[in-house]
Amino acid sequence: MTLFALVADTFRESLARKIFLGFWGCSTILLLLLMTVLNIDLVEGGLASIRLFGQDVDRGAQLPVENIVDIVLGGIAALLFSAGLFLAIFAAAGLIPTIFEPGRIELLLSKPLSRTRILLGKYLGALTVVALNIVYLVGGAWLILGFKTGIWKPAFLITGALSVFTFAVLLSIVTFFAVASRSSVLSSMSAYVVSLVAVIAAQHEQMSPLFNSETPRQALRLTYWVLPKIFELGNWSRTLMEGKPVESLMPLWSSALFACAALLLAARLFESKDY
């Protein structure tokens, strides 16, 4: 119950700061666009016409309707793994460091709560705020296009779950640097930097011939194995939308281990600090 209360408190804070409403508004606008401005006419399972804002996009084209569904859902999935996660990190970075504000941290520590539970409650609260909006957007888009076309793509729901998981991993980075620095700016920047380095390190096999010695090659490989597999998780959404199987679950469990390690280090650091 105390952990739930901390999660609820973070959720109320997101409402007060208009963070949740901002995400909800953006998701609602996108869903309304799908519902009202995208009109699809079907003839015997094929696409007879598609109109955007009332204008014909492709007159008389007989295309498989599944193609247009894949394009729209694939675009939303790509949006979630790019701009969506970028904005989510920026917003969540403003929620975690607030517990270290003068007066608030003393109030929290005066309660019969462990510091680990306080930190975990803030982490889960920020994760809940973003996860609810992702579920709303992904579930809404899936239902709208499903009813419009009769094509249901369960793989798209999995890409939504992957987006939540990827954000949970990145949020662990935000949490660690929030404890270390008490700065929302540094926390968000750290998550962006780690994401960028992780994407670069994912190309270690292609980049190895660029180095003259083995030392930088080994350093790049080590970086790849240590950091979360953001690049691979993003590619999974495209692979699943294409109906192809995922070759290895290594990016999933290694990223989960990274997140657990980051949260554990954050909790240990929080326990050692004096306020």
C-alpha positions, -999 to 999 in steps of 0.1 A, spaced: 0 0 0 28 24 8 44 17 -26 11 22 -43 7 55 -25 41 67 -38 31 57 -73 -2 76 -69 16 106 -56 39 107 -86 9 103 -109 -8 133 -92 24 153 -96 24 145 -133 -12 158 -135 -3 190 -116 27 196 -139 5 189 -169 29 161 -180 3 133 -182 -23 157 -199 3 168 -224 10 132 -234 -27 123 -234 -34 153 -256 -8 144 -282 -20 108 -283 -56 120 -286 -48 143 -315 -31 115 -334 -60 91 -327 -85 117 -339 -65 122 -371 -67 84 -377 -104 84 -370 -115 114 -390 -91 124 -417 -80 90 -429 -108 74 -449 -102 40 -466 -126 25 -491 -124 -12 -497 -134 -34 -526 -132 -72 -522 -104 -70 -497 -84 -45 -518 -79 -7 -514 -102 11 -538 -92 46 -526 -76 63 -497 -84 99 -487 -65 121 -464 -82 153 -453 -108 146 -480 -82 145 -508 -76 114 -528 -41 101 -522 -41 73 -548 -70 73 -573 -82 40 -585 -53 20 -571 -61 -16 -563 -36 -23 -535 -38 -48 -507 -54 -31 -477 -29 -49 -454 -1 -28 -470 -17 5 -459 -23 -8 -424 13 -19 -421 25 16 -432 3 34 -407 10 12 -378 47 10 -387 48 48 -387 33 50 -353 57 24 -339 86 43 -354 73 75 -338 71 58 -304 107 46 -306 120 80 -317 102 112 -308 79 94 -283 107 81 -261 126 114 -265 97 133 -251 90 107 -224 126 109 -211 124 146 -210 92 146 -191 101 118 -167 134 135 -159 113 163 -143 95 138 -120 123 118 -104 146 146 -91 117 164 -73 120 141 -43 154 157 -36 139 192 -33 146 209 1 117 202 24 103 174 4 131 150 9 131 156 47 94 150 48 97 117 29 126 105 50 107 113 82 81 87 72 85 50 81 97 41 46 129 28 34 148 49 9 148 21 -16 110 20 -15 108 58 -19 130 56 -50 112 26 -64 79 43 -59 90 74 -79 104 52 -106 72 31 -110 51 63 -108 70 79 -137 68 46 -156 31 44 -151 25 79 -164 42 71 -197 30 34 -199 -7 45 -196 -3 69 -225 15 44 -247 -13 18 -240 -39 45 -249 -22 54 -281 -12 19 -293 -45 3 -283 -66 32 -298 -47 31 -331 -50 -7 -333 -88 -6 -327 -94 23 -351 -75 8 -380 -89 -27 -371 -125 -15 -373 -118 6 -404 -101 -21 -424 -110 -54 -407 -72 -61 -405 -60 -68 -370 -22 -68 -363 -15 -83 -329 22 -76 -335 15 -39 -332 5 -44 -296 38 -61 -289 56 -31 -303 37 -10 -277 50 -33 -250 85 -30 -264 82 8 -262 72 6 -225 101 -18 -218 126 4 -236 114 34 -217 117 15 -184 153 8 -193 160 44 -201 142 56 -170 166 35 -149 194 57 -163 174 88 -155 169 75 -120 205 68 -113 217 102 -125 189 119 -107 202 104 -74 238 112 -83 232 148 -95 197 159 -83 195 176 -117 166 169 -142 187 184 -170 217 162 -164 194 131 -159 177 135 -192 210 144 -210 226 112 -196 198 90 -209 201 106 -244 239 102 -244 237 65 -233 211 59 -260 233 75 -286 264 55 -275 244 23 -274 231 28 -310 267 35 -322 281 5 -303 255 -17 -319 274 -12 -352 306 -25 -337 310 -52 -363 307 -28 -392 329 -2 -374 358 -26 -364 376 -23 -398 379 15 -392 403 10 -363 440 2 -368 445 -16 -334 425 -41 -315 421 -20 -283 394 4 -296 377 -26 -312 375 -44 -279 364 -12 -261 335 -8 -286 325 -45 -282 326 -41 -244 305 -10 -246 280 -28 -267 276 -57 -243 274 -34 -212 249 -9 -225 212 -16 -232 204 -28 -267 183 2 -278 190 -3 -315 180 -39 -315 148 -33 -295 138 -6 -320 145 -30 -349 123 -56 -332 92 -35 -339 99 -34 -376 107 -72 -376 75 -80 -358 54 -58 -381 68 -77 -410 57 -110 -395 93 -122 -391 105 -141 -360 130 -125 -336 163 -143 -339 176 -139 -303 162 -127 -269 196 -114 -258 187 -77 -264 157 -82 -241 173 -99 -211 206 -80 -213 188 -47 -213 167 -58 -184 198 -67 -164 212 -33 -172 181 -16 -159 181 -37 -127 218 -29 -121 212 8 -127 183 8 -102 203 -12 -76 232 13 -79 208 42 -76 193 27 -44 227 21 -29 238 56 -37 205 70 -22 211 50 10 246 64 14 237 101 9 231 124 39 202 149 37 
